[in-house]
């Protein structure tokens, strides 16, 4: 469990700010794998989904991450077709803030609403990723992104399963709210 915590901390410390959006060249499996790890907004959302799923417990530990990965793939495919949402950066920043709130505030939501929120966040991140994929290597890039996303969800669930103190979850959530606001300001 200590290794998972150190890995998560290392990812946060060495990740540059929101650079995982349209306008960056992305080619091949390794670039796709690194993509979610090199944008702080993506990194935080992927980890937070895992922490939130672990906090909820039970079947949510696999349902929320699986929903995110599947819907993100569908969003990426949609993005590859040219579909986009004009304020995508604003929506991504809002997803960081919303997940921060979900980590800070402890209120029970129906499972369908939990899955719906995760799906919404996933389709937004998928659209942002898909807009960058080249048609020639899109499958390899997407495979790398999906694998990195699933691994980050797993790290988040592991952090939560290690009895992550409530205070630490609140600090992570508050940090996400502040960073999301900073992303909105940029």
C-alpha positions as CSV (number, residue, x, y, z in Angstrom):
1,X,0.0,0.0,0.0
2,X,2.9,2.4,0.7
3,X,4.1,1.9,-2.9
4,X,0.7,3.0,-4.3
5,X,0.8,6.1,-2.2
6,X,4.3,7.0,-3.3
7,X,3.4,6.3,-6.9
8,X,0.4,8.6,-6.6
9,X,2.4,11.3,-5.0
10,X,5.1,11.1,-7.6
11,X,2.6,11.4,-10.4
12,X,1.1,14.5,-8.8
13,X,4.5,16.1,-8.2
14,X,6.0,15.5,-11.6
15,X,2.9,16.2,-13.7
16,X,2.8,19.4,-15.7
17,X,-0.4,21.5,-15.7
18,X,-3.3,20.8,-18.1
19,X,-1.5,20.0,-21.3
20,X,-3.5,17.0,-22.4
21,X,-5.8,18.8,-24.8
22,X,-6.1,19.6,-28.5
23,X,-3.0,21.0,-30.2
24,X,-0.5,18.5,-29.0
25,X,1.0,15.8,-31.2
26,X,0.1,12.4,-29.9
27,X,1.5,9.3,-31.6
28,X,1.8,5.6,-30.6
29,X,1.0,3.5,-27.6
30,X,3.6,5.0,-25.3
31,X,2.4,8.6,-26.1
32,X,-1.1,7.5,-25.4
33,X,-0.1,5.8,-22.2
34,X,1.7,9.0,-21.0
35,X,-1.1,11.3,-22.1
36,X,-3.3,11.0,-18.9
37,X,-0.2,11.1,-16.8
38,X,1.1,14.4,-18.2
39,X,-2.0,16.6,-17.7
40,X,-2.7,17.5,-14.1
41,X,-6.5,17.8,-14.8
42,X,-6.6,14.3,-16.3
43,X,-4.4,12.8,-13.7
44,X,-6.5,14.2,-10.8
45,X,-9.8,13.1,-12.4
46,X,-8.6,9.5,-13.0
47,X,-7.2,9.2,-9.4
48,X,-10.3,10.8,-7.9
49,X,-12.7,8.4,-9.7
50,X,-10.7,5.6,-8.1
51,X,-10.6,7.2,-4.6
52,X,-14.4,8.0,-4.8
53,X,-15.2,4.4,-6.0
54,X,-13.1,3.1,-3.1
55,X,-14.8,5.4,-0.6
56,X,-18.2,4.2,-1.8
57,X,-17.1,0.6,-1.6
58,X,-18.8,-2.6,-2.7
59,X,-19.4,-3.0,-6.4
60,X,-18.7,0.7,-7.0
61,X,-15.0,-0.1,-6.8
62,X,-15.2,-1.7,-10.2
63,X,-18.4,-0.2,-11.6
64,X,-17.3,3.4,-11.6
65,X,-13.8,2.9,-13.0
66,X,-15.1,0.5,-15.7
67,X,-17.8,3.0,-16.7
68,X,-15.2,5.7,-16.9
69,X,-12.9,3.6,-19.2
70,X,-15.7,2.4,-21.5
71,X,-17.4,5.8,-21.8
72,X,-14.0,7.6,-22.3
73,X,-13.3,5.3,-25.2
74,X,-16.6,6.1,-26.7
75,X,-16.0,9.8,-26.2
76,X,-12.6,9.5,-27.8
77,X,-14.1,7.7,-30.8
78,X,-16.7,10.6,-31.0
79,X,-13.9,13.1,-30.8
80,X,-12.0,11.4,-33.6
81,X,-14.9,11.9,-35.9
82,X,-14.6,15.6,-35.3
83,X,-17.3,16.1,-32.8
84,X,-16.4,18.6,-30.1
85,X,-17.9,20.8,-27.5
86,X,-16.8,24.5,-27.7
87,X,-16.1,25.0,-24.0
88,X,-14.3,21.7,-23.5
89,X,-11.6,23.2,-21.3
90,X,-14.2,24.8,-19.1
91,X,-16.1,21.5,-18.8
92,X,-12.9,19.6,-18.0
93,X,-12.1,22.1,-15.2
94,X,-15.6,21.8,-13.9
95,X,-15.1,18.0,-13.8
96,X,-12.0,18.4,-11.7
97,X,-13.9,20.7,-9.3
98,X,-17.0,18.4,-9.2
99,X,-14.9,15.3,-8.3
100,X,-13.2,17.4,-5.6
101,X,-16.5,18.2,-4.1
102,X,-17.5,14.5,-4.2
103,X,-14.4,13.7,-2.2
104,X,-14.9,16.4,0.3
105,X,-18.6,16.0,0.9
106,X,-19.9,12.7,2.2
107,X,-23.5,12.3,1.0
108,X,-24.9,9.2,-0.5
109,X,-26.0,9.3,-4.1
110,X,-28.0,6.6,-5.9
111,X,-25.7,4.3,-7.9
112,X,-27.3,5.4,-11.2
113,X,-26.4,9.0,-10.5
114,X,-22.9,8.0,-9.5
115,X,-22.5,6.1,-12.8
116,X,-24.1,9.0,-14.7
117,X,-21.7,11.5,-13.2
118,X,-18.7,9.3,-13.9
119,X,-19.9,8.8,-17.5
120,X,-20.3,12.5,-18.0
121,X,-16.8,13.2,-16.8
122,X,-15.5,10.3,-19.0
123,X,-17.1,11.5,-22.2
124,X,-15.7,15.0,-21.7
125,X,-12.2,13.6,-21.2
126,X,-12.7,11.2,-24.1
127,X,-13.7,14.0,-26.4
128,X,-10.6,16.0,-25.4
129,X,-8.4,12.9,-26.0
130,X,-10.1,11.9,-29.3
131,X,-9.7,15.4,-30.8
132,X,-5.9,14.8,-30.7
133,X,-5.7,11.3,-32.1
134,X,-4.2,10.8,-35.5
135,X,-6.2,8.5,-37.7
136,X,-3.2,6.3,-38.5
137,X,-2.2,5.5,-34.9
138,X,-5.5,6.2,-33.1
139,X,-6.0,2.7,-32.0
140,X,-2.6,2.4,-30.4
141,X,-2.8,5.8,-28.8
142,X,-6.3,5.0,-27.4
143,X,-5.1,1.6,-26.1
144,X,-2.3,3.4,-24.2
145,X,-4.7,6.0,-22.8
146,X,-7.2,3.5,-21.7
147,X,-4.6,1.4,-19.9
148,X,-3.1,4.4,-18.1
149,X,-6.6,5.5,-17.1
150,X,-7.5,2.1,-15.7
151,X,-4.1,2.0,-13.8
152,X,-4.8,5.4,-12.3
153,X,-8.2,4.3,-11.2
154,X,-6.6,1.3,-9.6
155,X,-4.1,3.5,-7.8
156,X,-7.1,5.6,-6.5
157,X,-9.0,2.6,-5.3
158,X,-5.9,1.3,-3.6
159,X,-5.3,4.6,-1.9
160,X,-8.9,4.5,-0.6
161,X,-8.7,0.8,0.4
162,X,-5.6,1.6,2.4
163,X,-7.8,3.5,4.8
164,X,-6.8,6.9,3.4
165,X,-7.7,9.2,6.3
166,X,-10.8,11.3,5.8
167,X,-8.6,14.4,6.3
168,X,-6.4,13.4,3.4
169,X,-9.4,12.8,1.2
170,X,-10.7,16.2,2.1
171,X,-7.3,17.8,1.4
172,X,-7.2,16.1,-2.0
173,X,-10.8,17.2,-2.8
174,X,-10.1,20.8,-1.7
175,X,-6.9,20.9,-3.8
176,X,-8.9,19.7,-6.8
177,X,-11.5,22.4,-6.3
178,X,-8.8,25.1,-6.1
179,X,-6.9,23.7,-9.1
180,X,-10.2,23.4,-11.1
181,X,-10.8,27.0,-10.4
182,X,-7.2,27.8,-11.5
183,X,-7.8,25.9,-14.8
184,X,-10.9,28.0,-15.3
185,X,-8.9,31.2,-14.8
186,X,-6.3,30.2,-17.4
